[in-house]
Amino acid sequence: MRRIVECGLAFCLFSLAVIAQTRSDSLAAIKPPIGHPLQSIENASLNPGKQNFFQTFLMDESAIWTSPFHLDQHEALIWGGVAATTAIAFTFDESISTDAVRFEKEHVWAQTISPIATQFGQFYVPYGIAALYCLDGMALNDNTRTDTGILAVQAMVHSGIVVQVLKHVFGRSRPFVHKEEDNWDGPRVILVRYYRGGFSPYDSFPSGHTITAFSLATVIAEREEPWVGVVAYSCAGLCGASRVTQNDHWLSDVIVGGALGVAIGNFEVNTHQERYGISPIIGARSAGVSIQFN
C-alpha cells in the first residue's frame, strides 16, 4: 500500500511540474490552445513593450505548474509510462542501490568516471556551459547561440525551482542515511537541510543533478546538430547513473529527475524560439549586458 501511495503522489506532483511536450519536426513555436497559460505568453510576444524578463519568467513558471490541466490523451499516456517506470523502480530501489554501490567498488574505471560524470549536474558546470554559449554568441554576433545559452539558463532555473519544491514535499532519505533502506519522511524534515549547512540527507527525491543535466541537454539537443544532442544526452545519462553508483540517489530519483529535465527543456525551447537577444552595454563608468525580447 505504501508503494501505491508513493507512486500516486509522485505522478501527481511531477506532472504538476511540467508540460509534456513531444519534440516537433521544426523549431517553430508551438501554438498553445485558447485559455492555456502559454496563450498569454504568445500574446505578450506581440506586444514587446508590455513585458520584461521577469514577467515572462513568472508566466512560464505558472504555465509549468498548471500544465496538468491541459494534458491531451497522448501527453497523458507519456506521463503514465513515466509513472509506471517510476513505480517499478520504487519496488527495486533498495536492491539496485546496493548492487550499484558494490559495482563501483569492484571496478576502478567506475570509481574514476563516476565523480567526473556527477559534475555535469553540479551548478558551475551546466551554468558554465550556458554562459559559454552566450559569450560565444556575443563574440561571433550569433543570436542563435546566444538564445541557446539563455534558454538553457531559463530551463535550469525552472528545473531548480521544481526540484526543490518536490524535495521539500517528499523528504525522502538518501540511500546512505539508513544503509540502503528507503524512508519517506515528508515535509516534517524540511528544516533539517538548513541547520546542517545546506545539504540535507532527506532531500533525495527527485535528483537535482539529473534534472539540471537533462534540462540543459534537451535545450542543446533541440537547437544543435544531432550528434551534439547525442553527446549532451550521453553526458546527462552518465550524470544520472553516477548519482546512483555514488550512493547519493535512488534509481527512481534519477528517472523522475531526467523526465522532468527533458520536459522542462522542451517547454522552454518550444515556448521561446528566437525571442531573446543579448548585447553588451558599455558606458563611461559602467558595463553590463542587455537582454531584449523580439
C-alpha positions in Angstrom: 0.0 0.0 0.0 2.8 2.4 0.8 4.3 1.9 -2.6 1.0 2.6 -4.3 0.6 5.9 -2.3 4.2 6.9 -3.2 3.7 6.2 -6.9 0.4 8.1 -6.9 2.0 11.1 -5.2 5.0 11.0 -7.5 2.9 11.0 -10.6 0.6 13.9 -9.4 3.4 16.1 -8.2 5.9 15.7 -11.0 3.1 16.0 -13.6 2.3 19.3 -12.0 5.9 20.4 -12.6 5.9 20.2 -16.4 4.0 20.3 -19.7 4.6 17.1 -21.6 5.8 18.3 -25.0 6.8 16.0 -27.8 9.7 17.1 -30.0 8.4 19.0 -33.0 9.8 18.4 -36.5 10.8 22.0 -36.8 11.9 24.8 -34.5 8.7 26.8 -34.9 7.0 27.8 -31.6 4.0 25.6 -30.7 0.7 27.4 -30.7 -1.0 26.9 -27.3 -4.8 26.4 -27.1 -7.0 29.3 -26.2 -7.2 29.6 -22.4 -3.9 27.9 -21.8 -1.3 29.9 -19.7 1.0 29.9 -22.6 -1.5 31.9 -24.6 -0.8 34.9 -22.5 2.9 34.5 -23.3 2.2 34.3 -27.0 0.1 37.4 -26.9 2.7 39.2 -24.9 5.3 38.5 -27.6 3.1 40.5 -30.0 3.5 43.5 -27.6 7.2 43.5 -26.6 6.7 46.8 -24.8 4.4 45.2 -22.3 6.7 42.5 -21.0 10.1 42.0 -19.4 12.3 39.1 -18.5 10.9 38.6 -15.0 7.2 38.8 -16.1 7.9 36.2 -18.8 9.7 34.0 -16.3 6.8 34.1 -13.9 4.3 33.3 -16.7 6.5 30.4 -17.6 6.5 29.1 -14.0 2.7 29.5 -13.8 2.3 27.5 -17.1 4.6 24.8 -15.8 2.7 24.2 -12.6 -0.8 24.4 -14.3 0.2 22.2 -17.2 -1.6 19.0 -16.0 -4.9 20.7 -16.6 -4.0 20.9 -20.3 -2.7 17.5 -21.0 -4.2 15.7 -24.0 -4.5 12.0 -24.3 -1.1 11.5 -25.9 0.6 13.5 -23.3 -1.2 11.7 -20.5 0.0 8.4 -22.0 3.6 9.6 -22.0 3.4 10.6 -18.3 1.6 7.4 -17.5 4.5 5.5 -18.9 6.9 7.5 -16.8 4.8 6.9 -13.7 4.7 3.2 -14.4 8.5 3.1 -14.9 9.0 5.0 -11.7 6.7 2.7 -9.8 8.7 -0.3 -10.9 11.9 1.5 -9.8 10.4 2.2 -6.4 10.0 -1.6 -5.9 13.6 -2.4 -6.7 15.3 0.8 -5.4 16.9 -0.8 -2.4 18.4 -3.8 -4.2 19.5 -1.7 -7.1 21.3 0.8 -4.8 23.1 -2.0 -3.1 24.2 -3.5 -6.3 25.3 -0.2 -7.9 27.5 0.7 -4.9 29.1 -2.7 -5.0 29.7 -2.4 -8.7 31.5 0.8 -8.3 33.7 -0.5 -5.5 34.7 -3.5 -7.7 35.6 -1.6 -10.8 38.3 1.0 -10.8 37.1 2.6 -14.0 33.7 3.2 -12.4 35.4 4.8 -9.4 37.2 7.2 -11.9 34.3 8.1 -14.1 31.5 8.4 -11.6 32.9 11.6 -9.8 33.6 13.2 -13.1 30.1 12.4 -14.6 28.4 13.9 -11.5 29.9 17.3 -12.3 27.6 17.6 -15.4 24.8 18.3 -12.9 26.8 20.4 -10.5 26.0 24.1 -10.6 29.1 25.5 -12.1 29.5 23.1 -15.0 26.0 23.3 -16.6 25.7 27.0 -16.0 29.2 27.5 -17.2 28.3 25.7 -20.5 25.3 28.0 -20.8 27.5 31.1 -20.2 29.9 29.9 -22.9 27.0 29.7 -25.4 26.1 33.3 -24.5 29.7 34.6 -24.7 30.3 32.8 -28.0 27.1 34.2 -29.5 28.1 37.7 -28.4 31.6 37.4 -29.7 30.5 36.0 -33.1 27.3 38.1 -33.3 25.4 34.8 -33.5 22.0 35.2 -32.0 21.2 31.5 -32.3 23.9 30.5 -29.9 23.1 33.4 -27.6 19.5 32.3 -27.5 20.6 28.7 -26.7 22.5 29.9 -23.7 19.7 32.0 -22.4 17.1 29.2 -22.9 19.4 26.8 -21.1 19.6 29.1 -18.1 15.9 29.5 -18.0 15.3 25.8 -18.2 17.8 25.1 -15.4 16.4 27.7 -13.1 12.8 26.5 -13.6 14.1 22.9 -13.0 15.8 24.1 -9.8 12.6 25.6 -8.5 10.5 22.5 -9.4 13.0 20.0 -7.9 13.4 22.0 -4.6 9.6 22.1 -4.1 9.4 18.3 -4.6 12.3 17.6 -2.3 10.7 19.6 0.5 7.4 17.9 0.0 8.6 14.3 -0.1 11.5 14.4 2.4 13.0 11.1 1.1 16.2 10.0 2.8 19.2 9.4 0.6 20.5 5.8 0.3 23.5 6.2 2.6 21.4 7.5 5.5 19.9 4.2 6.6 22.2 1.8 4.8 20.2 1.5 1.6 16.9 1.4 3.5 14.2 3.6 1.8 12.4 6.1 4.0 10.0 8.9 3.2 9.6 11.4 6.0 7.7 14.1 4.1 7.7 17.9 5.0 8.4 17.3 8.7 12.1 17.1 7.9 12.0 20.3 5.8 14.2 22.3 8.1 17.0 19.7 8.5 18.8 20.9 5.5 19.1 24.5 6.8 20.6 23.8 10.2 23.1 21.3 8.7 24.8 23.7 6.4 22.5 23.5 3.3 22.9 19.8 2.5 20.2 17.5 3.7 20.2 13.7 3.8 16.4 13.9 3.4 16.1 15.6 0.0 16.7 12.6 -2.3 13.6 12.7 -4.4 14.0 13.7 -7.2 17.6 14.1 -8.3 18.7 17.8 -8.7 21.8 16.9 -10.6 19.9 14.8 -13.1 17.1 17.3 -13.7 19.7 20.1 -14.3 21.8 17.9 -16.6 18.8 16.8 -18.7 17.2 20.2 -19.0 20.5 21.6 -20.3 21.0 18.6 -22.6 17.5 18.9 -24.0 17.9 22.6 -24.9 21.2 21.9 -26.6 19.8 18.8 -28.4 16.8 20.8 -29.8 19.0 23.6 -31.2 22.2 21.9 -32.3 23.2 19.2 -34.8 22.0 15.6 -33.9 25.5 14.4 -32.9 25.8 17.3 -30.4 22.5 16.2 -28.9 23.8 12.6 -28.6 26.8 13.9 -26.7 24.7 16.1 -24.5 22.2 13.3 -23.6 25.1 10.9 -23.0 26.7 13.2 -20.5 23.4 13.7 -18.8 22.8 10.0 -18.7 26.2 9.4 -17.1 25.5 12.1 -14.6 22.2 10.3 -13.6 23.9 6.9 -13.3 26.7 8.4 -11.2 24.2 9.6 -8.7 23.2 6.0 -8.1 26.7 4.5 -8.0 27.9 7.2 -5.6 25.0 6.3 -3.2 23.5 9.8 -3.3 20.3 8.9 -5.0 17.9 6.0 -5.7 17.2 5.0 -9.3 13.7 6.4 -9.1 15.1 9.8 -8.1 17.1 9.7 -11.3 14.2 8.6 -13.6 11.9 11.3 -12.4 14.7 13.9 -12.5 15.6 13.0 -16.0 11.9 13.0 -17.2 11.3 16.4 -15.6 14.5 17.8 -17.1 13.6 16.7 -20.6 10.1 18.1 -20.3 11.1 21.5 -18.9 13.9 21.8 -21.5 11.4 21.1 -24.3 8.9 23.6 -22.8 11.4 26.4 -22.8 12.6 25.7 -26.4 9.0 25.4 -27.8 7.8 28.5 -25.9 10.6 30.9 -26.6 12.1 30.2 -30.0 14.2 33.1 -31.1 12.6 35.6 -28.7 15.7 36.6 -26.8 18.6 38.8 -27.7 21.7 39.8 -25.7 24.2 42.5 -26.3 26.9 44.3 -24.2 26.4 47.7 -22.7 29.5 49.8 -22.2 29.3 53.2 -20.6 31.7 55.8 -19.3 31.6 54.4 -15.8 29.7 51.1 -16.1 29.4 47.9 -18.2 26.9 45.1 -18.5 24.7 43.2 -20.7 21.2 43.9 -22.1 18.6 41.1 -22.7 15.9 42.1 -25.2 12.7 40.3 -26.4 11.9 40.1 -30.0 
